[in-house]
């Protein structure tokens, strides 16, 4: 601040007054969460705080009105405990002051698209990394993932003849639940790597650090900003040709069959240009939405804002860290903290449904998360494994049909089919993935239902983490480029294989295997 002060001679002499910037202040919720999330024993504000040993399967009690911190009163699993309450409070304080990453308008728009999917009027493609690293926040990495999702969506639109809802596991998919919270490295037991927003992959960085939550926000913001600027600059413009060389395909018969699909797509676009029907803005850009597993509730709480719903002007609670969040199979306990948090936000939400979920549990979760029976509010992401899907999925379909819930059914054929290679590397067999997906499509059809989408762990890079596919990768090939720090991902070529084979199912009523493609 400058104060104009006159001297005795009449001349002006500026006087500089130093004003300290206003300090951020923590909300009561941030303070209570910091106590809960640290080794502090000062948590006395809420005597009803639940501990992990408490019942996780009981019926939810509705006597508490929901707010972004009401999950404090529920038992939690996969939680992180930090050493310093002050550091946690500082991180949450900063997050609460930062602007939203996404808007209510965008969230509502995705809800409308998922409603269409629930009614069989759209198909969902959700995909991306198992766990993002902060280092993945680069132009090359972001563009490669966007490119493969766009190519897959073109093939799926051609095959399904439905609008595509594109959701990336991107701009926030940092944390991962782990079956073991510790591991042994060179004879020393250390915390497992749980994602860049919790700790580092290097063994020297395994202590949970709450400042990584703030870093996660800024990496998400940078990724989302580049996605938006790329799309507004014509990255998804269908007038620009994609690379459809199909050089990865080893079988000449499979390549010829894929080429038939590509030719049909490019000829269709060419025809639209010829007759002047290619002027629509929908050919120049697309809607693209972000998603992640809502594992770190202290982070999600800090970005949950009471904002104006543009549809009716009422203030409602929106999670502004992403358009879509899901609850993992390890954290979807009916009476748990994650279900409690998710029940109060306006965002469309997903639930991973594994082989251990009973039909009664599934309905209880739906009743909590979709108490207003909004079509497309809840997406059920099934991940049974090839050995379980035939006996469990029909039961779950029938259970949901007996209710008034209109859900989006999505198949995640990756997570239930992880195994070890002969060299001890985590991998997945492409044939298992496609067989589970084919069974999901057929079982829904046989039970008067419809599969509304697919959820995949994939990358746009030429990695060698899953065996099989048209590139015919074997166990011995895994070490060529095994880049994942968590679960194995489908490569660029294997991801395209999935899209082509799903298109086959919708076109021919069955899904051909890679081997059958070679014979057809």
Secondary structure, DSSP 8 states (H G I E B T S, - for coil): -EEEEE-TTS-EEEEE-----------HHHHHHHHHTBS-S---S-TT---TTS-SSS-----S---TTGGGGSB-SS---BS-HHHHHHHHHHHHHS--SS-HHHHHHHHHHHHHHHTTSEEEEEEE-SS--GGG-SHHHHHHHHHHHHHHHHHHHHHH-SEEEEEEEBSS------S-SEEEETTEEEE----TTT--SSGGG-S--THHHHHHHHHHHHHHHHHHHHHHTTTT-TTS------TT---HHHHHHHHHHHHHHHHHHHHHHHTT----GGGT---EEEEEE---HHHHHHTEEEEE-TTT--EEEEE-S-SEEEE-TTS--TTBHHHHHHTT-SS-EEEEE-TT--HHHHHHHHHHHTTT--TTSEEEEE---TTTHHHHHHHHHHHHHTSS---EEEE--SGGGEEE-TTS-EEEBHHHHHHHHHHHHHHHHHTT----EEEEEB-SS----SBBTTTTB-GGGGGGS---SSS--B-HHHHHHHHHHHHHHHHHSS---HHHHHH-
